Amino acid sequence: MNIRLTPLSEKLLQEQLAHGPYNTPEEVIERALETLAEISAPHFTLGPATKGREEAVADILELRKGVKLGGLKITDLIHEGHKY
């Protein structure tokens, strides 16, 4: 496969070869493509919003049950703040 580079791309490639850890143009291109794949691959996708507000709040409250921070429940910390 032959690829024609723009002058800017050629300059970037030459800089990587001169100052980067790469020995060949193929290594630079391969790493660039790997990086592109890493940043463009979705880690997760959010589906369409199918829950209503009430359901979302109920889910959040359910998730927060029993959650502790340093051995203390979040609700205990909230109530501790009301003392002052």
Secondary structure as the mmCIF struct_conf table of DSSP 4:
data_model
#
loop_
_struct_conf.conf_type_id
_struct_conf.id
_struct_conf.beg_label_comp_id
_struct_conf.beg_label_asym_id
_struct_conf.beg_label_seq_id
_struct_conf.end_label_comp_id
_struct_conf.end_label_asym_id
_struct_conf.end_label_seq_id
HELX_LH_PP_P HELX_LH_PP_P1 ARG A 4 THR A 6
HELX_RH_AL_P HELX_RH_AL_P1 PRO A 7 HIS A 19
BEND BEND1 GLY A 20 PRO A 21
BEND BEND2 ASN A 23 THR A 24
HELX_RH_AL_P HELX_RH_AL_P2 PRO A 25 SER A 40
BEND BEND3 ALA A 41 ALA A 41
BEND BEND4 HIS A 43 HIS A 43
BEND BEND5 LYS A 51 LYS A 51
HELX_RH_AL_P HELX_RH_AL_P3 ARG A 53 ARG A 64
TURN_TY1_P TURN_TY1_P1 LYS A 65 GLY A 66
STRN STRN1 LYS A 68 LEU A 69
TURN_TY1_P TURN_TY1_P2 GLY A 70 GLY A 71
STRN STRN2 LEU A 72 LYS A 73
HELX_RH_AL_P HELX_RH_AL_P4 ILE A 74 HIS A 82
TURN_TY1_P TURN_TY1_P3 LYS A 83 LYS A 83
#
